Amino acid sequence: MRCSGSDKAAIQLLQNSNLSINKTLERLDIHKPTFYNWLKRYQENGIDGLEDRKPAPKPIWNKITEEHRDSVIELALDKPDLSPREIAVSHTDEKDYYVSESNVCRLLKEQDLITRLAYILMQASDKFRQPTTRVNEMWQTDFTYFKIIGWGWYYLSTELDDYSRFIMSWRLCTSMGATDVSNP
């Protein structure tokens, strides 16, 4: 929690008061470590030590250097037929510096060298394209998987009439081959 300069001045005044430090901190809703950090800074630098310090950005330990960023982009431009995964592997092999596939994708997107795949949006239809109007007009096949403990996987092959949803025939098989679908 950040406190204003007036809160810090109040702490200075109340430090010499009859109230205990814990009670003072409780009333001001300040955590003990914050107070003791302020006290240490006050003792070392006086009133100037209580000024707000801007947090310094920490260096990123695994940041890709500009040299390697440029070499990844150069490799992508030299070999445009390679995928980001292949570029990452090629860069690792040629430059002896590992760059992940996700980093390659990010670098290529920043340079507009890669675009998202165009997803085809399919909307559900509210009716069938070829609706059946009578029995035996269209049949369907369906497989259902069963795992029987101790015996393994079994597959129930069924032939259905599309109009009536009547199961015309079924067979329990040990595989899903073409011969299992067709009746003898």
C-alpha positions as CSV (number, residue, x, y, z in Angstrom):
1,M,0.0,0.0,0.0
2,R,1.4,3.4,-0.9
3,C,1.0,6.2,1.6
4,S,1.2,9.9,1.1
5,G,3.9,12.2,2.6
6,S,1.4,13.3,5.3
7,D,1.0,9.7,6.5
8,K,4.8,9.4,6.6
9,A,5.0,12.6,8.6
10,A,2.3,11.3,11.0
11,I,4.4,8.2,11.6
12,Q,7.4,10.5,12.5
13,L,5.2,12.4,15.0
14,L,3.6,9.3,16.4
15,Q,6.9,7.4,16.8
16,N,7.6,9.7,19.8
17,S,4.0,9.6,21.2
18,N,2.5,7.5,23.9
19,L,0.9,5.0,21.5
20,S,2.8,1.9,20.6
21,I,4.1,1.5,17.1
22,N,1.9,-1.5,16.5
23,K,-1.3,0.5,17.5
24,T,-0.2,3.4,15.3
25,L,0.4,1.2,12.3
26,E,-2.9,-0.6,12.9
27,R,-4.8,2.8,12.9
28,L,-3.1,3.9,9.7
29,D,-3.5,0.5,8.1
30,I,0.3,0.2,7.3
31,H,2.1,-3.1,7.4
32,K,5.1,-3.5,9.8
33,P,7.7,-4.2,7.1
34,T,6.7,-1.0,5.2
35,F,7.1,1.1,8.4
36,Y,10.5,-0.5,9.2
37,N,11.7,0.0,5.6
38,W,10.7,3.7,5.9
39,L,12.4,4.0,9.2
40,K,15.6,2.6,7.9
41,R,15.5,4.9,4.9
42,Y,14.7,7.9,7.2
43,Q,17.7,7.0,9.4
44,E,20.0,6.7,6.5
45,N,18.9,9.7,4.3
46,G,16.7,11.8,6.6
47,I,13.4,13.2,5.2
48,D,14.7,12.8,1.6
49,G,14.8,9.1,2.1
50,L,11.0,9.0,2.5
51,E,10.4,10.3,-1.0
52,D,8.7,7.8,-3.3
53,R,11.1,5.8,-5.4
54,K,10.1,4.7,-8.8
55,P,10.5,1.0,-9.4
56,A,13.4,0.2,-11.8
57,P,12.6,-2.3,-14.5
58,K,14.4,-5.6,-13.9
59,P,16.4,-7.0,-16.8
60,I,14.8,-10.0,-18.5
61,W,17.1,-12.9,-18.1
62,N,16.0,-14.8,-21.2
63,K,15.4,-12.0,-23.6
64,I,16.5,-12.7,-27.2
65,T,19.3,-10.4,-28.2
66,E,18.9,-8.1,-31.2
67,E,21.5,-10.0,-33.1
68,H,19.5,-13.2,-32.8
69,R,16.2,-11.5,-33.5
70,D,17.7,-10.1,-36.7
71,S,19.1,-13.5,-37.7
72,V,15.7,-15.2,-37.2
73,I,14.0,-12.6,-39.3
74,E,16.7,-12.9,-42.0
75,L,16.4,-16.7,-42.0
76,A,12.6,-16.3,-42.4
77,L,13.1,-14.0,-45.4
78,D,15.7,-16.2,-47.0
79,K,13.6,-19.3,-46.7
80,P,9.9,-18.3,-46.9
81,D,8.8,-21.8,-47.4
82,L,9.8,-22.9,-43.9
83,S,7.3,-23.0,-41.0
84,P,8.0,-21.3,-37.7
85,R,8.9,-24.7,-36.2
86,E,11.4,-25.4,-39.0
87,I,12.8,-21.8,-38.7
88,A,13.4,-22.4,-35.0
89,V,15.2,-25.7,-35.7
90,S,17.2,-24.3,-38.5
91,H,18.3,-21.3,-36.4
92,T,19.3,-23.6,-33.5
93,D,21.3,-25.8,-35.9
94,E,23.0,-23.0,-37.8
95,K,23.6,-20.4,-35.1
96,D,24.0,-22.8,-32.1
97,Y,21.4,-20.6,-30.2
98,Y,18.1,-22.0,-29.2
99,V,15.0,-20.0,-30.1
100,S,11.6,-21.5,-29.3
101,E,8.9,-21.9,-31.9
102,S,6.6,-19.5,-30.0
103,N,9.3,-16.9,-30.0
104,V,9.8,-17.3,-33.8
105,C,6.0,-16.9,-34.3
106,R,6.0,-13.8,-32.1
107,L,9.0,-12.3,-34.0
108,L,7.4,-13.0,-37.4
109,K,4.1,-11.5,-36.3
110,E,5.8,-8.4,-35.1
111,Q,7.4,-8.0,-38.6
112,D,4.1,-8.9,-40.4
113,L,5.8,-11.9,-41.9
114,I,3.2,-14.3,-40.6
115,T,-0.6,-14.1,-40.4
116,R,-3.2,-16.0,-38.6
117,L,-4.8,-18.9,-40.4
118,A,-8.1,-18.0,-42.0
119,Y,-10.6,-20.0,-40.0
120,I,-13.7,-21.1,-41.9
121,L,-16.6,-20.4,-39.7
122,M,-19.3,-23.0,-40.2
123,Q,-22.8,-22.3,-38.9
124,A,-25.1,-25.0,-37.8
125,S,-28.0,-25.5,-40.1
126,D,-31.6,-25.7,-38.9
127,K,-32.5,-28.4,-41.4
128,F,-30.9,-31.2,-43.2
129,R,-29.6,-30.7,-46.8
130,Q,-31.1,-33.9,-48.0
131,P,-34.0,-34.7,-45.7
132,T,-35.5,-38.1,-46.0
133,T,-39.2,-38.4,-46.6
134,R,-39.8,-42.2,-46.4
135,V,-38.4,-45.4,-44.9
136,N,-35.4,-47.1,-46.6
137,E,-34.5,-43.9,-48.5
138,M,-31.1,-43.5,-46.7
139,W,-29.2,-45.6,-44.3
140,Q,-26.5,-44.7,-41.8
141,T,-23.7,-46.6,-40.1
142,D,-22.5,-45.9,-36.6
143,F,-19.8,-47.4,-34.4
144,T,-19.9,-47.3,-30.6
145,Y,-16.8,-48.2,-28.6
146,F,-16.9,-50.4,-25.5
147,K,-13.9,-51.2,-23.3
148,I,-14.5,-54.4,-21.5
149,I,-12.1,-54.9,-18.7
150,G,-10.0,-58.0,-19.2
151,W,-11.1,-58.5,-22.8
152,G,-10.2,-55.2,-24.5
153,W,-12.0,-52.9,-26.9
154,Y,-15.2,-54.0,-28.7
155,Y,-17.0,-52.0,-31.3
156,L,-20.8,-52.1,-31.9
157,S,-21.5,-51.6,-35.6
158,T,-25.1,-50.6,-36.3
159,E,-27.0,-49.8,-39.5
160,L,-29.9,-47.3,-39.0
161,D,-32.7,-46.1,-41.2
162,D,-32.3,-42.4,-41.4
163,Y,-36.1,-41.6,-41.5
164,S,-37.4,-43.9,-38.8
165,R,-34.1,-44.2,-36.8
166,F,-34.8,-47.9,-36.6
167,I,-31.8,-50.2,-36.1
168,M,-31.9,-52.6,-39.1
169,S,-28.9,-54.7,-38.1
170,W,-26.0,-54.6,-35.6
171,R,-22.8,-56.5,-35.0
172,L,-20.3,-56.6,-32.1
173,C,-16.8,-56.6,-33.6
174,T,-13.2,-56.6,-32.4
175,S,-12.1,-54.1,-35.0
176,M,-13.5,-51.3,-37.2
177,G,-12.7,-52.7,-40.6
178,A,-14.8,-52.2,-43.8
179,T,-15.9,-55.9,-43.6
180,D,-17.5,-55.2,-40.2
181,V,-19.8,-52.6,-41.7
182,S,-21.0,-54.7,-44.6
183,N,-23.3,-57.6,-44.0
184,P,-22.4,-61.0,-45.4
